[in-house]
Amino acid sequence: MDQERFDRVRSNILCSVRERPGIGTYKEKTLHAVLKDFYGPDRSMQEVRVNGFVADIFTGEEIIEIQTGNFNRIRSKLERLLPCYPVTIVYPVPKVKYLSWIDEETGECSKPRKSTVKGSVYRAFYELYKIKPYLPDPNLHFCFPLLEIREYRILNGWSRDKKRGSERYDRIPGELFGEVRIQGMEDYRKLIPDGMTEPFTAKELANVIGERKETAAKVLHILNYLQVVMRCGKSGNAYTYIINKE
């Protein structure tokens, strides 16, 4: 990964004059803007209309979509664009996250606190589940940049401390640690760590990858759907899986 170029793109975005009419009203959030310039440095290829949709980046041969939120929003795009072009979805993963709170009345911002939770590509499978019918399409690819992210939230939630149900103001990317790319079934297979004793359960996978059992179960649900792994029985109430070597 080109950390130097990423830093340069980030600095240009942060230093540029951005439309800020009020809290939470960015026309385009910083994280999205940085990733769009990083993966599509030629701005003539940005925001191009293709088959009735505006693609974040269109090279003439490939479409790159920067998706920083709910994958439900991209379903209609995939329906229209995948039969015509390869589509790569760029979805940032906050490997390290710092959180600051903005007082809605005073505008005061708290000092950033480092989250104890380290993000991983496996958590992206909660979003992949929302576009599950499109995952087998050979034209659909994924890029997961692993980032340090500083998140700013507004203290306007419904709980007593105003944090639960609060609104996210912006996310600022920091260091780029690397990226995980999924171009085909072999890349999905690589998400199962080497040396897994077969058959294995979601709980056993969770222990190896350092995630919750619910996250591992979501991963295995998708991989089973893609026939990367196969259910082969049960251990108690838990499904057991083996890797599909074919």
N, C-alpha and C positions, 0 to 999 in steps of 0.2 A: 504493500500500500504506500502511496505517495503522501506521507504525513506533511511534508513541506508544502505541497500544492494544496492540501486540505486546509492547512493553517492560513494560507494566502486567500483562499476562497472565503473562509469564515471571516477573516479580517475585513475583506472588501464588503461583505454583506453587513457586518456590524457597524462599519463606518459610513455606509451609504445613508442617504436621506430616505427614511422610511415613513410611510403614512401612519401617523399615530394620533388619531382624533380623540382617543380615550382609552381607558383601561379595557383590555380584552377585545379591542376592535382592530387588530392588525388585518390588513388586507391579505397578507401572506405571512405565516409564522416563520420565525427565523430558522428553525431546524429544517423545514421543508425547502426554504430558499437556498440554504447552504448546500443541501444534498442535490438540489436541482442543478446548481452551478457546477458542482463537483463532478456529477455524472454526465452532465451535458454542457461542457464549457463553451460550446458554440451556441450563443443565444439565438441565432437564427433558427435553430432546431428546437427551441423551446416554445411551448404553448401553440402547437400546430394542430389545426383541425384535420382529423382523419375519420372518415366514415361517420360523420355526424357527431363525433366527440372531440374534445380538446385534449390532446396528449401532452403530458408534461414535457417529454422529449421524443422527437421523431427524427431518426437519422436518415430516413428514406428507405431503410431496410428493416429497422427494429424500432419498437416502441418501448420507452422506459417510463414507468409510472412511479412517482415518489408517494408512498402511502405511509403516513405517520399515524393513522387512526384506524377506524372501523373498516374492515374489509367488505362489509355488506355494501358499501358505497361504490365498490368497483365491479360488482357483479354484472351490471348492464354493459359496462365497457368491455369486459372480457367476452361477453356473449357476442358482441359485434366485431371485436378486433382480432380475437384469437384465430378465426378461420383465415385471416388475411396476412397477419404479421406475427413474428415472434414478439412476445411481450415479457419484459423483465420487471418484476415488482421489487422496488427497493424499500425495505422496511427496517428502520433503525432499531437496534437493540441496545438499551442502556445498560452496558456492562457495569458501569459505575455511575451512581446518580447522587447529586446534591440537591437539596430541596430548600427553597426560601419562600417565605410568606409575605404577601403585600397587604398592608392595611388599606382597605377600600376608602376610608375616610381621609386618612392623613397621607397616604402614598408611601409610608415608611416601609422599608423592606428589611426583613430579618436576616441575620447572618446565615449563610448556607450550612446545612447539616447533612453529613454524609449518610446515605441510606445503608442499613446493614444488609440489605438484599442485593445480591449480585445477579444481574440479568443474564440470560443465556438464550441461544437460538431456540431451545426447546419451548420456551414460553410463546414464541411466535405461532405455535401450532393451534393456539386458541383462535387466532385470526384465520389461519389456513382452513380450519374446520368450516368457516363461514363460506368458503368458496370451494368446498370439497368436490363438487361435480366437475370442476374445471382442472383439478390437479393432474389427472392422467394425460391431459393434452400436451403433446411434445413441444408445442409452441410456448408453453408457460414456464418461465424461469423465475428464480428468486435470488436476491442479493440482500444479505443481512449485515450491514456495517455495524461493528461493535464499537460503541462510543462511550466516552465520558459525557454525561449530560447534566446541565444545571437547569432544574425546573423551577419555575416561578408560579405560585398559585395565589389566588385572591381569597382573603378571609371573608367569604360570603356564603359559607355553607349553612346547613340547617341545625347542626349540633351546637352545643353550648360554646365550644371553643371555635366554632365557625369553620372547622376543617372538613368535616364529613359533608359530602355533596358540594364541595367547593369547586370553583371554576379555575381551570388551568389558563394562565395568562400567556406564557411562552416557555419554550425550551431552547436553551443555547448549547450547541455541541461544543465539546472541548477536544480532548485527545481522541484520535482514531486508532484503535488498537488492532484493527484488522477487519476482515469480512469473511462471511461464510456464503458460498454460492451453491445453489441447487440448480443444475442444468438438466438432470435426468435422474432415472431410478437409482443409478449407482451412487449418486450423491446422497439420496435419501438413505441408502443402505449404510453409508459411512456414519450416520448419526447413531447407529448401534455400536457401542464401544467394542473394541477388540477384546476377546477373551471372555465374553459373556457366556456363562454356563447355560446350555440349552437343555430342556425348555426353561423359560424364565417368565416371571410374572411382572406386572406393572410395578409392584413394590420393589422387586429385586432390581429392575432397571432404574427406578428412582434412586435407590441407594448408590448405584454406580455413577449416575450422572449428577448427583447432588441436587435433585429436584423433589418436589412433593409427589406423592403417589398419584394425585389427581392430574398433575401435569404429564407424568409418564404415561398414564392411561390414555390421555388425549393424543399423545404422540403415537402410541401403539394402535389406537383406533384408526388414525390416518394411514399409518404404514401398513396395517392389515388391509385397509381399503385399496391401497396401491399395490398390494400383493408383494410388498417388500418383506413383510413377516407374515406368518400364517398361524392362526390359532390351531392348537393341537390337542387341547383338552382343558382340564381344570385341576387346580390345586386348592381344595376346599371350595370356596365360593369365587376364587380368582381364576380368570382365564390364563392359560399358559401359551407361550409363543415360541416358535422357532424361526430362524432366518431362512427366507426363501433363497436358495443358492442359484436358482435358474435365472 
